[in-house]
Amino acid sequence: MWIERCNNQRCRRPYQVNEFNGDGSGQLQPVDILCPHCGRSEVRWSESVFLTHALSCDEEQEINQRQGYFGTLKRRAWRYPGVALR
């Protein structure tokens, strides 16, 4: 689980991404990661399945205060121990 910020310049809202391991075949396939706010799709090659969901208002506000609305998220956990941000 990690937090990403939408790449859409009109949206730029953070959201949570959960990754579930694939079948272990080792075959990479194009997988869509969708912003739950605006629906923008980002394609990644992976054997995993990705589910996204919006953060609560409090979580989103905390991230925006720490990083600034248009800031980039750091590659470290901001709230959840052991969770990396990408």
PDB file with SEQRES, HELIX, SHEET and CRYST1 records, atoms N, CA, C and O in Angstrom:
SEQRES   1 A   86  MET TRP ILE GLU ARG CYS ASN ASN GLN ARG CYS ARG ARG          
SEQRES   2 A   86  PRO TYR GLN VAL ASN GLU PHE ASN GLY ASP GLY SER GLY          
SEQRES   3 A   86  GLN LEU GLN PRO VAL ASP ILE LEU CYS PRO HIS CYS GLY          
SEQRES   4 A   86  ARG SER GLU VAL ARG TRP SER GLU SER VAL PHE LEU THR          
SEQRES   5 A   86  HIS ALA LEU SER CYS ASP GLU GLU GLN GLU ILE ASN GLN          
SEQRES   6 A   86  ARG GLN GLY TYR PHE GLY THR LEU LYS ARG ARG ALA TRP          
SEQRES   7 A   86  ARG TYR PRO GLY VAL ALA LEU ARG                              
HELIX    1 AA1 CYS A   57  GLN A   67  1                                  11    
SHEET    1 AA1 3 TRP A   2  ARG A   5  0                                        
SHEET    2 AA1 3 PRO A  14  PHE A  20 -1                                        
SHEET    3 AA1 3 VAL A  49  ALA A  54 -1                                        
SHEET    1 AA2 2 GLN A  29  LEU A  34  0                                        
SHEET    2 AA2 2 SER A  41  SER A  46 -1                                        
CRYST1    1.000    1.000    1.000  90.00  90.00  90.00 P 1           1          
ATOM      1  N   MET A   1       0.857  -1.166   0.000  1.00  0.00           N  
ATOM      2  CA  MET A   1       0.000   0.000   0.000  1.00  0.00           C  
ATOM      3  C   MET A   1       0.905   1.231   0.000  1.00  0.00           C  
ATOM      4  O   MET A   1       1.887   1.289   0.741  1.00  0.00           O  
ATOM      5  N   TRP A   2       0.568   2.209  -0.833  1.00  0.00           N  
ATOM      6  CA  TRP A   2       1.297   3.465  -0.853  1.00  0.00           C  
ATOM      7  C   TRP A   2       0.370   4.570  -1.340  1.00  0.00           C  
ATOM      8  O   TRP A   2      -0.738   4.313  -1.810  1.00  0.00           O  
ATOM      9  N   ILE A   3       0.842   5.797  -1.217  1.00  0.00           N  
ATOM     10  CA  ILE A   3       0.069   6.968  -1.610  1.00  0.00           C  
ATOM     11  C   ILE A   3       0.696   7.568  -2.856  1.00  0.00           C  
ATOM     12  O   ILE A   3       1.911   7.755  -2.915  1.00  0.00           O  
ATOM     13  N   GLU A   4      -0.121   7.868  -3.845  1.00  0.00           N  
ATOM     14  CA  GLU A   4       0.333   8.554  -5.046  1.00  0.00           C  
ATOM     15  C   GLU A   4      -0.512   9.801  -5.247  1.00  0.00           C  
ATOM     16  O   GLU A   4      -1.631   9.910  -4.744  1.00  0.00           O  
ATOM     17  N   ARG A   5       0.056  10.737  -5.997  1.00  0.00           N  
ATOM     18  CA  ARG A   5      -0.675  11.940  -6.379  1.00  0.00           C  
ATOM     19  C   ARG A   5      -0.970  11.836  -7.873  1.00  0.00           C  
ATOM     20  O   ARG A   5      -0.095  11.457  -8.651  1.00  0.00           O  
ATOM     21  N   CYS A   6      -2.179  12.166  -8.274  1.00  0.00           N  
ATOM     22  CA  CYS A   6      -2.595  12.080  -9.666  1.00  0.00           C  
ATOM     23  C   CYS A   6      -1.697  12.953 -10.541  1.00  0.00           C  
ATOM     24  O   CYS A   6      -1.319  14.056 -10.148  1.00  0.00           O  
ATOM     25  N   ASN A   7      -1.362  12.451 -11.727  1.00  0.00           N  
ATOM     26  CA  ASN A   7      -0.528  13.200 -12.676  1.00  0.00           C  
ATOM     27  C   ASN A   7      -1.321  14.206 -13.498  1.00  0.00           C  
ATOM     28  O   ASN A   7      -0.733  15.029 -14.199  1.00  0.00           O  
ATOM     29  N   ASN A   8      -2.634  14.153 -13.421  1.00  0.00           N  
ATOM     30  CA  ASN A   8      -3.475  15.100 -14.144  1.00  0.00           C  
ATOM     31  C   ASN A   8      -3.317  16.478 -13.508  1.00  0.00           C  
ATOM     32  O   ASN A   8      -3.601  16.646 -12.322  1.00  0.00           O  
ATOM     33  N   GLN A   9      -2.871  17.457 -14.275  1.00  0.00           N  
ATOM     34  CA  GLN A   9      -2.617  18.794 -13.737  1.00  0.00           C  
ATOM     35  C   GLN A   9      -3.870  19.460 -13.175  1.00  0.00           C  
ATOM     36  O   GLN A   9      -3.767  20.340 -12.320  1.00  0.00           O  
ATOM     37  N   ARG A  10      -5.046  19.058 -13.640  1.00  0.00           N  
ATOM     38  CA  ARG A  10      -6.288  19.631 -13.111  1.00  0.00           C  
ATOM     39  C   ARG A  10      -6.738  18.956 -11.821  1.00  0.00           C  
ATOM     40  O   ARG A  10      -7.546  19.511 -11.077  1.00  0.00           O  
ATOM     41  N   CYS A  11      -6.229  17.783 -11.560  1.00  0.00           N  
ATOM     42  CA  CYS A  11      -6.646  17.017 -10.381  1.00  0.00           C  
ATOM     43  C   CYS A  11      -5.582  17.119  -9.276  1.00  0.00           C  
ATOM     44  O   CYS A  11      -5.787  17.800  -8.271  1.00  0.00           O  
ATOM     45  N   ARG A  12      -4.450  16.439  -9.471  1.00  0.00           N  
ATOM     46  CA  ARG A  12      -3.308  16.456  -8.538  1.00  0.00           C  
ATOM     47  C   ARG A  12      -3.655  15.999  -7.126  1.00  0.00           C  
ATOM     48  O   ARG A  12      -2.926  16.312  -6.185  1.00  0.00           O  
ATOM     49  N   ARG A  13      -4.754  15.264  -6.958  1.00  0.00           N  
ATOM     50  CA  ARG A  13      -5.160  14.816  -5.620  1.00  0.00           C  
ATOM     51  C   ARG A  13      -4.477  13.504  -5.265  1.00  0.00           C  
ATOM     52  O   ARG A  13      -4.253  12.669  -6.141  1.00  0.00           O  
ATOM     53  N   PRO A  14      -4.140  13.308  -3.987  1.00  0.00           N  
ATOM     54  CA  PRO A  14      -3.523  12.057  -3.569  1.00  0.00           C  
ATOM     55  C   PRO A  14      -4.566  10.949  -3.420  1.00  0.00           C  
ATOM     56  O   PRO A  14      -5.739  11.206  -3.149  1.00  0.00           O  
ATOM     57  N   TYR A  15      -4.105   9.713  -3.603  1.00  0.00           N  
ATOM     58  CA  TYR A  15      -4.966   8.553  -3.415  1.00  0.00           C  
ATOM     59  C   TYR A  15      -4.111   7.361  -3.003  1.00  0.00           C  
ATOM     60  O   TYR A  15      -2.894   7.367  -3.184  1.00  0.00           O  
ATOM     61  N   GLN A  16      -4.745   6.359  -2.457  1.00  0.00           N  
ATOM     62  CA  GLN A  16      -4.052   5.166  -1.985  1.00  0.00           C  
ATOM     63  C   GLN A  16      -4.057   4.095  -3.063  1.00  0.00           C  
ATOM     64  O   GLN A  16      -5.061   3.886  -3.744  1.00  0.00           O  
ATOM     65  N   VAL A  17      -2.923   3.417  -3.210  1.00  0.00           N  
ATOM     66  CA  VAL A  17      -2.795   2.311  -4.153  1.00  0.00           C  
ATOM     67  C   VAL A  17      -2.472   1.044  -3.368  1.00  0.00           C  
ATOM     68  O   VAL A  17      -1.542   1.030  -2.562  1.00  0.00           O  
ATOM     69  N   ASN A  18      -3.231  -0.009  -3.601  1.00  0.00           N  
ATOM     70  CA  ASN A  18      -2.978  -1.318  -3.003  1.00  0.00           C  
ATOM     71  C   ASN A  18      -2.567  -2.270  -4.116  1.00  0.00           C  
ATOM     72  O   ASN A  18      -3.218  -2.344  -5.158  1.00  0.00           O  
ATOM     73  N   GLU A  19      -1.477  -3.000  -3.885  1.00  0.00           N  
ATOM     74  CA  GLU A  19      -0.970  -3.950  -4.874  1.00  0.00           C  
ATOM     75  C   GLU A  19      -1.167  -5.368  -4.358  1.00  0.00           C  
ATOM     76  O   GLU A  19      -0.811  -5.685  -3.223  1.00  0.00           O  
ATOM     77  N   PHE A  20      -1.736  -6.213  -5.205  1.00  0.00           N  
ATOM     78  CA  PHE A  20      -1.949  -7.611  -4.872  1.00  0.00           C  
ATOM     79  C   PHE A  20      -1.150  -8.454  -5.856  1.00  0.00           C  
ATOM     80  O   PHE A  20      -1.235  -8.259  -7.069  1.00  0.00           O  
ATOM     81  N   ASN A  21      -0.373  -9.392  -5.323  1.00  0.00           N  
ATOM     82  CA  ASN A  21       0.486 -10.218  -6.162  1.00  0.00           C  
ATOM     83  C   ASN A  21      -0.328 -10.987  -7.179  1.00  0.00           C  
ATOM     84  O   ASN A  21      -1.452 -11.418  -6.924  1.00  0.00           O  
ATOM     85  N   GLY A  22       0.286 -11.144  -8.349  1.00  0.00           N  
ATOM     86  CA  GLY A  22      -0.366 -11.873  -9.431  1.00  0.00           C  
ATOM     87  C   GLY A  22      -0.249 -13.370  -9.251  1.00  0.00           C  
ATOM     88  O   GLY A  22      -0.080 -13.866  -8.138  1.00  0.00           O  
ATOM     89  N   ASP A  23      -0.341 -14.079 -10.356  1.00  0.00           N  
ATOM     90  CA  ASP A  23      -0.350 -15.541 -10.322  1.00  0.00           C  
ATOM     91  C   ASP A  23       1.048 -16.147 -10.218  1.00  0.00           C  
ATOM     92  O   ASP A  23       1.174 -17.368 -10.126  1.00  0.00           O  
ATOM     93  N   GLY A  24       2.090 -15.335 -10.230  1.00  0.00           N  
ATOM     94  CA  GLY A  24       3.451 -15.840 -10.101  1.00  0.00           C  
ATOM     95  C   GLY A  24       4.029 -16.370 -11.393  1.00  0.00           C  
ATOM     96  O   GLY A  24       5.088 -16.999 -11.381  1.00  0.00           O  
ATOM     97  N   SER A  25       3.357 -16.130 -12.511  1.00  0.00           N  
ATOM     98  CA  SER A  25       3.834 -16.627 -13.799  1.00  0.00           C  
ATOM     99  C   SER A  25       5.067 -15.879 -14.284  1.00  0.00           C  
ATOM    100  O   SER A  25       5.810 -16.392 -15.121  1.00  0.00           O  
ATOM    101  N   GLY A  26       5.296 -14.678 -13.773  1.00  0.00           N  
ATOM    102  CA  GLY A  26       6.440 -13.881 -14.198  1.00  0.00           C  
ATOM    103  C   GLY A  26       6.189 -13.118 -15.484  1.00  0.00           C  
ATOM    104  O   GLY A  26       7.075 -12.409 -15.961  1.00  0.00           O  
ATOM    105  N   GLN A  27       4.999 -13.248 -16.053  1.00  0.00           N  
ATOM    106  CA  GLN A  27       4.682 -12.532 -17.285  1.00  0.00           C  
ATOM    107  C   GLN A  27       4.125 -11.157 -16.955  1.00  0.00           C  
ATOM    108  O   GLN A  27       3.109 -11.030 -16.271  1.00  0.00           O  
ATOM    109  N   LEU A  28       4.805 -10.130 -17.452  1.00  0.00           N  
ATOM    110  CA  LEU A  28       4.347  -8.761 -17.223  1.00  0.00           C  
ATOM    111  C   LEU A  28       3.259  -8.414 -18.227  1.00  0.00           C  
ATOM    112  O   LEU A  28       3.353  -8.738 -19.411  1.00  0.00           O  
ATOM    113  N   GLN A  29       2.233  -7.752 -17.729  1.00  0.00           N  
ATOM    114  CA  GLN A  29       1.123  -7.314 -18.563  1.00  0.00           C  
ATOM    115  C   GLN A  29       0.846  -5.851 -18.276  1.00  0.00           C  
ATOM    116  O   GLN A  29       1.125  -5.378 -17.175  1.00  0.00           O  
ATOM    117  N   PRO A  30       0.298  -5.118 -19.251  1.00  0.00           N  
ATOM    118  CA  PRO A  30      -0.063  -3.730 -18.973  1.00  0.00           C  
ATOM    119  C   PRO A  30      -1.248  -3.686 -18.007  1.00  0.00           C  
ATOM    120  O   PRO A  30      -2.268  -4.341 -18.223  1.00  0.00           O  
ATOM    121  N   VAL A  31      -1.093  -2.906 -16.947  1.00  0.00           N  
ATOM    122  CA  VAL A  31      -2.127  -2.783 -15.918  1.00  0.00           C  
ATOM    123  C   VAL A  31      -2.447  -1.305 -15.732  1.00  0.00           C  
ATOM    124  O   VAL A  31      -1.540  -0.482 -15.610  1.00  0.00           O  
ATOM    125  N   ASP A  32      -3.724  -0.969 -15.710  1.00  0.00           N  
ATOM    126  CA  ASP A  32      -4.149   0.419 -15.491  1.00  0.00           C  
ATOM    127  C   ASP A  32      -4.255   0.718 -14.005  1.00  0.00           C  
ATOM    128  O   ASP A  32      -4.820  -0.061 -13.237  1.00  0.00           O  
ATOM    129  N   ILE A  33      -3.704   1.857 -13.613  1.00  0.00           N  
ATOM    130  CA  ILE A  33      -3.920   2.393 -12.265  1.00  0.00           C  
ATOM    131  C   ILE A  33      -4.742   3.653 -12.468  1.00  0.00           C  
ATOM    132  O   ILE A  33      -4.289   4.607 -13.099  1.00  0.00           O  
ATOM    133  N   LEU A  34      -5.964   3.648 -11.923  1.00  0.00           N  
ATOM    134  CA  LEU A  34      -6.910   4.739 -12.150  1.00  0.00           C  
ATOM    135  C   LEU A  34      -7.000   5.660 -10.948  1.00  0.00           C  
ATOM    136  O   LEU A  34      -7.098   5.201  -9.810  1.00  0.00           O  
ATOM    137  N   CYS A  35      -6.968   6.962 -11.202  1.00  0.00           N  
ATOM    138  CA  CYS A  35      -7.209   7.942 -10.149  1.00  0.00           C  
ATOM    139  C   CYS A  35      -8.690   7.852  -9.765  1.00  0.00           C  
ATOM    140  O   CYS A  35      -9.550   7.952 -10.641  1.00  0.00           O  
ATOM    141  N   PRO A  36      -9.008   7.666  -8.485  1.00  0.00           N  
ATOM    142  CA  PRO A  36     -10.413   7.560  -8.080  1.00  0.00           C  
ATOM    143  C   PRO A  36     -11.155   8.896  -8.135  1.00  0.00           C  
ATOM    144  O   PRO A  36     -12.378   8.931  -8.002  1.00  0.00           O  
ATOM    145  N   HIS A  37     -10.421   9.994  -8.331  1.00  0.00           N  
ATOM    146  CA  HIS A  37     -11.047  11.318  -8.353  1.00  0.00           C  
ATOM    147  C   HIS A  37     -11.444  11.739  -9.771  1.00  0.00           C  
ATOM    148  O   HIS A  37     -12.579  12.156 -10.005  1.00  0.00           O  
ATOM    149  N   CYS A  38     -10.502  11.627 -10.716  1.00  0.00           N  
ATOM    150  CA  CYS A  38     -10.770  12.125 -12.070  1.00  0.00           C  
ATOM    151  C   CYS A  38     -10.807  11.014 -13.119  1.00  0.00           C  
ATOM    152  O   CYS A  38     -11.239  11.248 -14.248  1.00  0.00           O  
ATOM    153  N   GLY A  39     -10.357   9.803 -12.758  1.00  0.00           N  
ATOM    154  CA  GLY A  39     -10.395   8.683 -13.677  1.00  0.00           C  
ATOM    155  C   GLY A  39      -9.194   8.576 -14.604  1.00  0.00           C  
ATOM    156  O   GLY A  39      -9.168   7.705 -15.473  1.00  0.00           O  
ATOM    157  N   ARG A  40      -8.198   9.444 -14.438  1.00  0.00           N  
ATOM    158  CA  ARG A  40      -7.007   9.369 -15.286  1.00  0.00           C  
ATOM    159  C   ARG A  40      -6.336   8.008 -15.099  1.00  0.00           C  
ATOM    160  O   ARG A  40      -6.223   7.500 -13.984  1.00  0.00           O  
ATOM    161  N   SER A  41      -5.900   7.441 -16.208  1.00  0.00           N  
ATOM    162  CA  SER A  41      -5.298   6.116 -16.200  1.00  0.00           C  
ATOM    163  C   SER A  41      -3.794   6.223 -16.397  1.00  0.00           C  
ATOM    164  O   SER A  41      -3.320   6.991 -17.234  1.00  0.00           O  
ATOM    165  N   GLU A  42      -3.049   5.445 -15.618  1.00  0.00           N  
ATOM    166  CA  GLU A  42      -1.607   5.339 -15.789  1.00  0.00           C  
ATOM    167  C   GLU A  42      -1.303   3.857 -15.984  1.00  0.00           C  
ATOM    168  O   GLU A  42      -1.664   3.029 -15.147  1.00  0.00           O  
ATOM    169  N   VAL A  43      -0.643   3.527 -17.081  1.00  0.00           N  
ATOM    170  CA  VAL A  43      -0.352   2.134 -17.396  1.00  0.00           C  
ATOM    171  C   VAL A  43       1.011   1.756 -16.825  1.00  0.00           C  
ATOM    172  O   VAL A  43       1.993   2.481 -16.987  1.00  0.00           O  
ATOM    173  N   ARG A  44       1.049   0.612 -16.159  1.00  0.00           N  
ATOM    174  CA  ARG A  44       2.297   0.034 -15.651  1.00  0.00           C  
ATOM    175  C   ARG A  44       2.356  -1.418 -16.094  1.00  0.00           C  
ATOM    176  O   ARG A  44       1.328  -2.079 -16.242  1.00  0.00           O  
ATOM    177  N   TRP A  45       3.560  -1.899 -16.301  1.00  0.00           N  
ATOM    178  CA  TRP A  45       3.756  -3.305 -16.648  1.00  0.00           C  
ATOM    179  C   TRP A  45       4.032  -4.077 -15.376  1.00  0.00           C  
ATOM    180  O   TRP A  45       5.000  -3.795 -14.670  1.00  0.00           O  
ATOM    181  N   SER A  46       3.185  -5.050 -15.083  1.00  0.00           N  
ATOM    182  CA  SER A  46       3.303  -5.786 -13.837  1.00  0.00           C  
ATOM    183  C   SER A  46       2.538  -7.096 -13.950  1.00  0.00           C  
ATOM    184  O   SER A  46       1.694  -7.258 -14.831  1.00  0.00           O  
ATOM    185  N   GLU A  47       2.837  -8.025 -13.055  1.00  0.00           N  
ATOM    186  CA  GLU A  47       2.006  -9.229 -12.951  1.00  0.00           C  
ATOM    187  C   GLU A  47       1.028  -9.099 -11.791  1.00  0.00           C  
ATOM    188  O   GLU A  47       0.266 -10.025 -11.510  1.00  0.00           O  
ATOM    189  N   SER A  48       1.047  -7.962 -11.124  1.00  0.00           N  
ATOM    190  CA  SER A  48       0.172  -7.711  -9.975  1.00  0.00           C  
ATOM    191  C   SER A  48      -1.138  -7.063 -10.400  1.00  0.00           C  
ATOM    192  O   SER A  48      -1.301  -6.644 -11.546  1.00  0.00           O  
ATOM    193  N   VAL A  49      -2.059  -6.991  -9.460  1.00  0.00           N  
ATOM    194  CA  VAL A  49      -3.325  -6.288  -9.631  1.00  0.00           C  
ATOM    195  C   VAL A  49      -3.289  -5.080  -8.704  1.00  0.00           C  
ATOM    196  O   VAL A  49      -2.873  -5.199  -7.552  1.00  0.00           O  
ATOM    197  N   PHE A  50      -3.718  -3.922  -9.192  1.00  0.00           N  
ATOM    198  CA  PHE A  50      -3.704  -2.697  -8.399  1.00  0.00           C  
ATOM    199  C   PHE A  50      -5.126  -2.199  -8.179  1.00  0.00           C  
ATOM    200  O   PHE A  50      -5.913  -2.120  -9.122  1.00  0.00           O  
ATOM    201  N   LEU A  51      -5.451  -1.866  -6.945  1.00  0.00           N  
ATOM    202  CA  LEU A  51      -6.732  -1.258  -6.601  1.00  0.00           C  
ATOM    203  C   LEU A  51      -6.445   0.093  -5.962  1.00  0.00           C  
ATOM    204  O   LEU A  51      -5.541   0.222  -5.136  1.00  0.00           O  
ATOM    205  N   THR A  52      -7.211   1.084  -6.347  1.00  0.00           N  
ATOM    206  CA  THR A  52      -7.023   2.424  -5.799  1.00  0.00           C  
ATOM    207  C   THR A  52      -8.285   2.885  -5.091  1.00  0.00           C  
ATOM    208  O   THR A  52      -9.390   2.451  -5.417  1.00  0.00           O  
ATOM    209  N   HIS A  53      -8.109   3.764  -4.123  1.00  0.00           N  
ATOM    210  CA  HIS A  53      -9.277   4.396  -3.520  1.00  0.00           C  
ATOM    211  C   HIS A  53      -8.888   5.747  -2.955  1.00  0.00           C  
ATOM    212  O   HIS A  53      -7.730   5.998  -2.621  1.00  0.00           O  
ATOM    213  N   ALA A  54      -9.885   6.608  -2.857  1.00  0.00           N  
ATOM    214  CA  ALA A  54      -9.675   7.964  -2.347  1.00  0.00           C  
ATOM    215  C   ALA A  54      -9.354   7.915  -0.858  1.00  0.00           C  
ATOM    216  O   ALA A  54      -9.791   7.014  -0.142  1.00  0.00           O  
ATOM    217  N   LEU A  55      -8.593   8.886  -0.412  1.00  0.00           N  
ATOM    218  CA  LEU A  55      -8.292   9.031   1.011  1.00  0.00           C  
ATOM    219  C   LEU A  55      -9.447   9.738   1.698  1.00  0.00           C  
ATOM    220  O   LEU A  55     -10.277  10.367   1.041  1.00  0.00           O  
ATOM    221  N   SER A  56      -9.499   9.636   3.017  1.00  0.00           N  
ATOM    222  CA  SER A  56     -10.497  10.402   3.758  1.00  0.00           C  
ATOM    223  C   SER A  56     -10.135  11.883   3.658  1.00  0.00           C  
ATOM    224  O   SER A  56      -9.003  12.223   3.312  1.00  0.00           O  
ATOM    225  N   CYS A  57     -11.065  12.743   3.952  1.00  0.00           N  
ATOM    226  CA  CYS A  57     -10.807  14.192   3.912  1.00  0.00           C  
ATOM    227  C   CYS A  57      -9.654  14.568   4.839  1.00  0.00           C  
ATOM    228  O   CYS A  57      -8.810  15.390   4.481  1.00  0.00           O  
ATOM    229  N   ASP A  58      -9.616  13.973   6.021  1.00  0.00           N  
ATOM    230  CA  ASP A  58      -8.548  14.273   6.983  1.00  0.00           C  
ATOM    231  C   ASP A  58      -7.187  13.823   6.466  1.00  0.00           C  
ATOM    232  O   ASP A  58      -6.207  14.557   6.595  1.00  0.00           O  
ATOM    233  N   GLU A  59      -7.110  12.624   5.881  1.00  0.00           N  
ATOM    234  CA  GLU A  59      -5.841  12.129   5.343  1.00  0.00           C  
ATOM    235  C   GLU A  59      -5.357  12.989   4.185  1.00  0.00           C  
ATOM    236  O   GLU A  59      -4.173  13.316   4.098  1.00  0.00           O  
ATOM    237  N   GLU A  60      -6.275  13.353   3.295  1.00  0.00           N  
ATOM    238  CA  GLU A  60      -5.901  14.188   2.159  1.00  0.00           C  
ATOM    239  C   GLU A  60      -5.431  15.560   2.621  1.00  0.00           C  
ATOM    240  O   GLU A  60      -4.459  16.099   2.092  1.00  0.00           O  
ATOM    241  N   GLN A  61      -6.119  16.122   3.605  1.00  0.00           N  
ATOM    242  CA  GLN A  61      -5.730  17.429   4.130  1.00  0.00           C  
ATOM    243  C   GLN A  61      -4.340  17.360   4.774  1.00  0.00           C  
ATOM    244  O   GLN A  61      -3.536  18.278   4.614  1.00  0.00           O  
ATOM    245  N   GLU A  62      -4.061  16.278   5.498  1.00  0.00           N  
ATOM    246  CA  GLU A  62      -2.757  16.125   6.136  1.00  0.00           C  
ATOM    247  C   GLU A  62      -1.638  16.052   5.094  1.00  0.00           C  
ATOM    248  O   GLU A  62      -0.591  16.677   5.260  1.00  0.00           O  
ATOM    249  N   ILE A  63      -1.860  15.293   4.029  1.00  0.00           N  
ATOM    250  CA  ILE A  63      -0.854  15.196   2.968  1.00  0.00           C  
ATOM    251  C   ILE A  63      -0.653  16.541   2.302  1.00  0.00           C  
ATOM    252  O   ILE A  63       0.486  16.950   2.075  1.00  0.00           O  
ATOM    253  N   ASN A  64      -1.730  17.236   1.984  1.00  0.00           N  
ATOM    254  CA  ASN A  64      -1.613  18.537   1.329  1.00  0.00           C  
ATOM    255  C   ASN A  64      -0.908  19.551   2.212  1.00  0.00           C  
ATOM    256  O   ASN A  64      -0.169  20.396   1.707  1.00  0.00           O  
ATOM    257  N   GLN A  65      -1.120  19.487   3.519  1.00  0.00           N  
ATOM    258  CA  GLN A  65      -0.425  20.406   4.427  1.00  0.00           C  
ATOM    259  C   GLN A  65       1.063  20.084   4.491  1.00  0.00           C  
ATOM    260  O   GLN A  65       1.894  20.992   4.531  1.00  0.00           O  
ATOM    261  N   ARG A  66       1.404  18.799   4.501  1.00  0.00           N  
ATOM    262  CA  ARG A  66       2.813  18.392   4.584  1.00  0.00           C  
ATOM    263  C   ARG A  66       3.561  18.649   3.291  1.00  0.00           C  
ATOM    264  O   ARG A  66       4.710  19.089   3.320  1.00  0.00           O  
ATOM    265  N   GLN A  67       2.929  18.383   2.160  1.00  0.00           N  
ATOM    266  CA  GLN A  67       3.616  18.447   0.876  1.00  0.00           C  
ATOM    267  C   GLN A  67       3.242  19.661   0.043  1.00  0.00           C  
ATOM    268  O   GLN A  67       3.907  19.939  -0.955  1.00  0.00           O  
ATOM    269  N   GLY A  68       2.226  20.377   0.412  1.00  0.00           N  
ATOM    270  CA  GLY A  68       1.724  21.448  -0.440  1.00  0.00           C  
ATOM    271  C   GLY A  68       0.822  20.833  -1.502  1.00  0.00           C  
ATOM    272  O   GLY A  68       1.048  19.694  -1.911  1.00  0.00           O  
ATOM    273  N   TYR A  69      -0.173  21.544  -1.948  1.00  0.00           N  
ATOM    274  CA  TYR A  69      -1.152  20.987  -2.878  1.00  0.00           C  
ATOM    275  C   TYR A  69      -0.501  20.479  -4.148  1.00  0.00           C  
ATOM    276  O   TYR A  69      -0.886  19.423  -4.650  1.00  0.00           O  
ATOM    277  N   PHE A  70       0.484  21.206  -4.689  1.00  0.00           N  
ATOM    278  CA  PHE A  70       1.129  20.792  -5.921  1.00  0.00           C  
ATOM    279  C   PHE A  70       2.497  20.175  -5.665  1.00  0.00           C  
ATOM    280  O   PHE A  70       3.266  19.966  -6.604  1.00  0.00           O  
ATOM    281  N   GLY A  71       2.810  19.883  -4.407  1.00  0.00           N  
ATOM    282  CA  GLY A  71       4.096  19.265  -4.083  1.00  0.00           C  
ATOM    283  C   GLY A  71       4.127  17.806  -4.496  1.00  0.00           C  
ATOM    284  O   GLY A  71       3.098  17.207  -4.809  1.00  0.00           O  
ATOM    285  N   THR A  72       5.311  17.257  -4.490  1.00  0.00           N  
ATOM    286  CA  THR A  72       5.449  15.840  -4.821  1.00  0.00           C  
ATOM    287  C   THR A  72       5.537  15.042  -3.533  1.00  0.00           C  
ATOM    288  O   THR A  72       6.061  15.523  -2.529  1.00  0.00           O  
ATOM    289  N   LEU A  73       5.040  13.858  -3.567  1.00  0.00           N  
ATOM    290  CA  LEU A  73       5.094  12.988  -2.404  1.00  0.00           C  
ATOM    291  C   LEU A  73       6.463  12.323  -2.341  1.00  0.00           C  
ATOM    292  O   LEU A  73       7.002  11.896  -3.362  1.00  0.00           O  
ATOM    293  N   LYS A  74       7.002  12.241  -1.177  1.00  0.00           N  
ATOM    294  CA  LYS A  74       8.307  11.623  -0.974  1.00  0.00           C  
ATOM    295  C   LYS A  74       8.179  10.104  -0.991  1.00  0.00           C  
ATOM    296  O   LYS A  74       7.087   9.567  -0.803  1.00  0.00           O  
ATOM    297  N   ARG A  75       9.280   9.420  -1.213  1.00  0.00           N  
ATOM    298  CA  ARG A  75       9.289   7.954  -1.206  1.00  0.00           C  
ATOM    299  C   ARG A  75       9.523   7.453   0.205  1.00  0.00           C  
ATOM    300  O   ARG A  75      10.499   6.750   0.468  1.00  0.00           O  
ATOM    301  N   ARG A  76       8.630   7.812   1.110  1.00  0.00           N  
ATOM    302  CA  ARG A  76       8.700   7.312   2.482  1.00  0.00           C  
ATOM    303  C   ARG A  76       7.287   7.270   3.036  1.00  0.00           C  
ATOM    304  O   ARG A  76       6.392   7.952   2.536  1.00  0.00           O  
ATOM    305  N   ALA A  77       7.101   6.492   4.039  1.00  0.00           N  
ATOM    306  CA  ALA A  77       5.770   6.385   4.638  1.00  0.00           C  
ATOM    307  C   ALA A  77       5.471   7.655   5.417  1.00  0.00           C  
ATOM    308  O   ALA A  77       6.306   8.120   6.192  1.00  0.00           O  
ATOM    309  N   TRP A  78       4.312   8.206   5.222  1.00  0.00           N  
ATOM    310  CA  TRP A  78       3.960   9.441   5.931  1.00  0.00           C  
ATOM    311  C   TRP A  78       3.097   9.153   7.141  1.00  0.00           C  
ATOM    312  O   TRP A  78       3.078   9.934   8.093  1.00  0.00           O  
ATOM    313  N   ARG A  79       2.387   8.046   7.116  1.00  0.00           N  
ATOM    314  CA  ARG A  79       1.493   7.772   8.228  1.00  0.00           C  
ATOM    315  C   ARG A  79       1.458   6.308   8.623  1.00  0.00           C  
ATOM    316  O   ARG A  79       1.333   5.978   9.802  1.00  0.00           O  
ATOM    317  N   TYR A  80       1.569   5.442   7.648  1.00  0.00           N  
ATOM    318  CA  TYR A  80       1.467   4.015   7.896  1.00  0.00           C  
ATOM    319  C   TYR A  80       2.866   3.419   8.037  1.00  0.00           C  
ATOM    320  O   TYR A  80       3.637   3.466   7.078  1.00  0.00           O  
ATOM    321  N   PRO A  81       3.219   2.867   9.181  1.00  0.00           N  
ATOM    322  CA  PRO A  81       4.538   2.257   9.353  1.00  0.00           C  
ATOM    323  C   PRO A  81       4.755   1.138   8.350  1.00  0.00           C  
ATOM    324  O   PRO A  81       3.883   0.296   8.137  1.00  0.00           O  
ATOM    325  N   GLY A  82       5.924   1.142   7.742  1.00  0.00           N  
ATOM    326  CA  GLY A  82       6.278   0.083   6.810  1.00  0.00           C  
ATOM    327  C   GLY A  82       5.663   0.231   5.429  1.00  0.00           C  
ATOM    328  O   GLY A  82       5.725  -0.706   4.634  1.00  0.00           O  
ATOM    329  N   VAL A  83       5.066   1.388   5.115  1.00  0.00           N  
ATOM    330  CA  VAL A  83       4.446   1.599   3.823  1.00  0.00           C  
ATOM    331  C   VAL A  83       5.236   2.649   3.068  1.00  0.00           C  
ATOM    332  O   VAL A  83       5.480   3.741   3.582  1.00  0.00           O  
ATOM    333  N   ALA A  84       5.639   2.318   1.841  1.00  0.00           N  
ATOM    334  CA  ALA A  84       6.432   3.246   1.037  1.00  0.00           C  
ATOM    335  C   ALA A  84       5.531   4.063   0.126  1.00  0.00           C  
ATOM    336  O   ALA A  84       4.516   3.573  -0.368  1.00  0.00           O  
ATOM    337  N   LEU A  85       5.911   5.298  -0.088  1.00  0.00           N  
ATOM    338  CA  LEU A  85       5.233   6.165  -1.051  1.00  0.00           C  
ATOM    339  C   LEU A  85       5.995   6.108  -2.347  1.00  0.00           C  
ATOM    340  O   LEU A  85       7.225   6.052  -2.352  1.00  0.00           O  
ATOM    341  N   ARG A  86       5.269   6.123  -3.450  1.00  0.00           N  
ATOM    342  CA  ARG A  86       5.916   6.090  -4.761  1.00  0.00           C  
ATOM    343  C   ARG A  86       5.589   7.321  -5.540  1.00  0.00           C  
ATOM    344  O   ARG A  86       6.045   7.474  -6.673  1.00  0.00           O  
TER     345      ARG A  86                                                      
END                                                                             
